[in-house]
Amino acid sequence: MTVLLGITELRQLLTPQAALRALRQGFVSALGTQVSPQRVRQSLPSSPGSIAVLLPGLLTDIPAYTVKVNAKFPDTSPAISGVICLHDVTNGKLLALLDSTFVTAWRTGLSAALATDLLSSDGTRTVGIIGAGAQADMTLRGLTQLRTVKRVVVHDVDGGRAHRMAGLWQQAGLECRLVDSAREVARDCDSIVTATWSRRPLLHLPDLRPGSHITSLGADEPGKAELDAQLLQHARVIVDDLDLAMTSGALGTAGLRREDAAATLGQIIEGTAPARTSAEQVTVYTPVGLPWQDLALSWAAYQAALQHGVGVDFQFHPYSKNEGSI
């Protein structure tokens, strides 16, 4: 039987703490694999920037693989939709179908929270948000599990969205301030999360305070850019995957080289590379998003579903013992 897990079921099954543990372990496990992350993209004719993406995910210590069929529509809400297929790695049987909107937001946001915590100065208690969507919100949610956050500074080109985020976090006990530009966020914060659809730099090197950290989530497709090339050249840049950083991420779009990346996040978590080399250094984490992250969270959710009896069982195909040929 295949287990169907929608947003309602996934909210029951996953906690930020459990997801953070799975992702932390995955970043280290992925260092030992020879499997290169694959992404197949297809532009869609419906609206500018809309795209369909196919991502297969594999980790050596999980006896399953995922195939995510995802679509991105910048002008809709939610902007990301699709499904994740979780298969048994030994025979290909479909174990679960999961909502990709939820899993993508969680794996992206919580991976970003890990990086933001590791790369930001220890004393940082104020976080800047540029782009007040689901991914930035999830990053902030994960970050509050990892360190004390007392204050949030928010900017979004959609003022209503910025007000909604600020209102929710004020209810959670944080002080919130709304500002009119990305530059104002950088002037007020040492730790910044950018999560936009921008195709032009939002922040430049003179905008930043010494010792600042930026987690830039928007530069995950060719041509998307949130930080200018001079800023990236000056900063200690951490990526999730070197090859993808060049073909799909911020370094390639800015015309920089592989050598301009100081390390991967997996190396930072493992402890084989330092997060920063001085207190005044500017650090940047600019991920593309890795397919194994979908697998790590999908597997955790599937195991919890089996344990707690959550989800809808559905039989796509009546497998029998006699089936061995096409």
Beta strands, then each sheet from edge to edge (+ up, - down):
strand 1: 2-5
strand 2: 40-43
strand 3: 51-58
strand 4: 64-72
strand 5: 80-88
strand 6: 94-99
strand 7: 126-130
strand 8: 151-155
strand 9: 175-178
strand 10: 191-194
strand 11: 199-203
strand 12: 213-216
strand 13: 225-227
strand 14: 236-239
strand 15: 261-264
strand 16: 283-285
strand 17: 312-314
sheet 1: 2+ 3- 4+ 5- 6+ 1+ 17-
sheet 2: 9+ 8+ 7+ 10+ 12+ 16+ 14+ 15+
sheet 3: 11+ 13+
end
